[in-house]
Amino acid sequence: MDAPKIITELPGPSARAVIARDEQYSSPSLTRVYPLVVARGDGAVLEDVDGNRFLDFNAGIAVNAAGHNHPTVTAAVQAQAAKVMHTSTLYLSEPMIEFAEMVASASGIPDARVFFTPSGTEANDTAILLATSYRKSNQVLAIRNSYHGRSFTTQAITSHSSWSSTSLSGLQVQFVQGGYRLRSPFRDLDDDAYADACVGDLVQLLDMTSAGDVACLIAEPIQGVGGFTTPPDGMFGRFHKELSNRGILFVSDEVQTGWGRTGEHFWGYQAHGIVPDMLTFAKGVGNGITLAGIVARAEIMDSIKVLNFSTFGGNPLSAAAGVATLRYVIDHDCQANAKRMGARFEATMRPVVDATPWIAELRGRGLMWAFEMCTPGTIEPDKQRTTEFHEACRRHDLLVGKGGLYGNVIRLAPMLNVTEPELDEGIEALQAAIAEVS
Ligand SMILES: Cc1ncc(COP(=O)(O)O)c(C=O)c1O
């Protein structure tokens, strides 16, 4: 990346022309940031249509695992495009089967079967369809502060009023206390006592408010949209025990936490010493090509007895991208890189955060880190400083994500192959940005 330059104006002239057309033709409900109009990417760098270059620590919301325009993934997609791009899943294609084999064996789920979908939303939708069919119950548990997608069903299991436009699904959903400690009534407890309290909440909810035959609990091991909130290790293991005693399935939403992003584990669920009944995946595995799916034990996958297909799920083009990306991630041990880079990031940034009264919390692990901004000495969300911080990062040519329940969280999810110099450059930009916030 070139020496950082301060950008004084965004959008530039070429971007403004595109933005005008966007305003005329696209749905106004789509969220835009800055807005930035992207022209091309190369590794950890994104360039806009006016030639401004940014270090990308948002990575398309934790998607570009191997970096923009990765030569191996791009070559695999080009080679497949030259053969056949689409057949529908009615016909078999070798890339789809090869990818299913790879995902099934990586999943850790015994007797695993894979169903591909175009998005994480549809993967979670399918998980709920499977769990409710298998258990013959419409009762579902989810975790407070969760995000599972934008469809009718997944909005019902999402616990953010800003992302939930309807409560009309036929599901009976209850939300359990989970990993968002900063805003939990149990926040002052230590790890063990906190986990005890959350397990107690789950048990009480099951005993007091369910009809006894709950289908499943769905949980993100580290909440993505919710701001990388992280429960104590092992806590979901204790949930799993209570649930499996009652026959209730555990679904791990690995859309953000999969493929080694947490550094310590390949899947987020592994921090809890469990094997889930199902996991859903998306984002990082196609390095940008639309690719998602669900892994479930065969007996659960078999609970759909009617005709079932997905036109685009696992089509040859996206499956070829998946095979190339997953091979790259495994062969280059991106998980170990995530662990090393995460430790380097935390070692530098923890003292900075400790010395910054308006950053209430730095949390995450591996290559998912979040800063939550609050009025000093309180847990009152500080949206103003969050916006200033976000803007200051952009002025220092660093792209980061914004999120959290109250929009007061800055999230970083760099490429899984981010290098030490790139990480250090991002850290430098973050430090400069923090120093500029009043
Ligand atoms: C944990 C989690 N689950 C599901 C989804 C939905 O995935 P998609 O946007 O691909 O539909 C997201 C998206 O951010 C997510 O973070």
The ligand as an SDF file (V2000), in Angstrom:
LIG
                    3D

 16 16  0  0  0  0  0  0  0  0999 V2000
  -24.1490  -14.2000   12.0310 C   0  0  0  0  0  0  0  0  0  0  0  0
  -24.8890  -13.8920   10.7580 C   0  0  0  0  0  0  0  0  0  0  0  0
  -25.8420  -14.7340   10.3440 N   0  0  0  0  0  0  0  0  0  0  0  0
  -26.5090  -14.5150    9.1960 C   0  0  0  0  0  0  0  0  0  0  0  0
  -26.2480  -13.4130    8.4160 C   0  0  0  0  0  0  0  0  0  0  0  0
  -27.0050  -13.2030    7.1510 C   0  0  0  0  0  0  0  0  0  0  0  0
  -26.1910  -13.4980    6.0610 O   0  0  0  0  0  0  0  0  0  0  0  0
  -26.5130  -12.8740    4.6290 P   0  0  0  0  0  0  0  0  0  0  0  0
  -26.3340  -11.4040    4.7310 O   0  0  0  0  0  0  0  0  0  0  0  0
  -25.5140  -13.5840    3.7300 O   0  0  0  0  0  0  0  0  0  0  0  0
  -27.8920  -13.2550    4.2890 O   0  0  0  0  0  0  0  0  0  0  0  0
  -25.2750  -12.5090    8.8070 C   0  0  0  0  0  0  0  0  0  0  0  0
  -24.9760  -11.3190    8.0020 C   0  0  0  0  0  0  0  0  0  0  0  0
  -24.2660  -10.4130    8.3800 O   0  0  0  0  0  0  0  0  0  0  0  0
  -24.5660  -12.7520   10.0100 C   0  0  0  0  0  0  0  0  0  0  0  0
  -23.6190  -11.9260   10.4530 O   0  0  0  0  0  0  0  0  0  0  0  0
  1  2  1  0
  2  3  1  0
  2 15  2  0
  3  4  2  0
  4  5  1  0
  5  6  1  0
  5 12  2  0
  6  7  1  0
  7  8  1  0
  8  9  2  0
  8 10  1  0
  8 11  1  0
 12 13  1  0
 12 15  1  0
 13 14  2  0
 15 16  1  0
M  END
$$$$
